[in-house]
Amino acid sequence: MARAKHVKMRAPETGKMIMRDSGGGTWGLVVAAGQGERAGGGLPKQYRRLAGEAIVARAAAALLHHPGIDGVAVVIAPGQGDLYRQACAHLPLPDPVEGGAARQESVRLGLESLALRRPERVLIHDAARPFLPGAVIDRLLETLDHSPAALPVLPVVDTLKRVEAGTISATVDRTGLVRAQTPQGFHFASILQGHRDHAGQSLTDDAALAERAGLTVTAVAGDESLFKITRPEDFERAARHLSSGFETRTGAGFDVHRLGAGDHVMLCGVAIPHDQGLLGHSDADVALHALTDALLGAIAAGDIGAHFPPSEAQWRGAASDRFLAHAAGLLRAQGGEIINTDVTLICERPKIGPHRQAMRARIADILEISIDRVSVKATTTERLGFTGRAEGIAAQASASVRVPIDHG
């Protein structure tokens, strides 16, 4: 499976984490340009939150965190920029694309925005389907290796009836009928050309457009959890899904590093000027080390030393954000998500208060979660012990995560 050469980097003009690529690979396109009024709640449904995370952010993150996806773009309705930024600021996404009056036009505009990136393939996903299993993405990508289009489907199990004027007029043969879901996968050039050729037409989904364009659309198995949120009762179903298929776990971490010669300390990924430095094999970020252990502990994946042995030269002087991002990646590979993190720094100096918000923002950035899920606190030991004598800095951390229940 070919992937684009890409890297997450901080945009110099905004400071936001973004994805740069050199073409090829697979991109996701999340369509979030509707008004979502039938779902109620006073907000377009894609910006309402489920367990603290906006629906559109869940849909985008499911694609973004899959190893087969090189980047994700989101199409929004005009005037929804502020709602989008509040929902997705923690994710490394490019600026959103404004959509059109109809879904088909919004998809075309989104595809046009990706044309300069020259992806080989694209997965087009509705933001209203927030629970996207990685296995569905796997099946789509595997199918696109030998088919120009792939569609996740579910069987129709209920008997179908036709109703006219309030009465049953016929029973519909359900043989060969399926329910279509998203994301729907395509060879990029083919679906872009199809949208250009059929602009202005009213088709129900991108697979229908692909059919009209003469593309072979291959069916793959969908997933019942990939349901669409449309009506108020769908939020109740989403809440049941989050509570029934997952369990909450908590991990704890603790770390200490000695102070020595230096002109700054790294704490929570932030360089703080100081008359001493923290000593260690890596950058000695005691806070990120403790938080890494907390995440690893929550999924019973050992400790930081097992993943990044201090005996290995490659980790000498390494930035500790790599360790924390690795732990978060292990969690997401299990289909899990971070609920919240809490770090307590124990030291007399430097003062943490002036840097607290920068620390929270940096942790949120590394973990790709919203900042309201990150807590950073500080305390002293009233000048008692090694921290009281300014011989070192200690940190303790906890992390709560939600992971799928393993019934095996």
Secondary structure, DSSP 8 states (H G I E B T S, - for coil): -----EEEEE-TTT--EEEEE-S-SEEEEEEE-S--GGG-TTS-GGGSEETTEEHHHHHHHHHHTSTT--EEEEEE-TT-HHHHHHHHTTS-----EE--SSHHHHHHHHHHHHGGG--SEEEEEETT-----HHHHHHHHHHHTT-SEEEEEEE--S-EEEEETTEEEEEE--TT-EEE-S-EEEEHHHHHHHHHHTTT---SSHHHHHHHTT--EEEEE--TT-----SHHHHHHHHHHHHHSEEEEEEEEEEEEEEES-SEEEETTEEEE-SSEE-SSS---HHHHHHHHHHHHHTT---HHHHS-TTSGGGTT--THHHHHHHHHHHHHTT-EEEEEEEEEE-SSS-SGGGHHHHHHHHHHHHT--GGGEEEEEE--TT-HHHHTTSEEEEEEEEEEEEE----
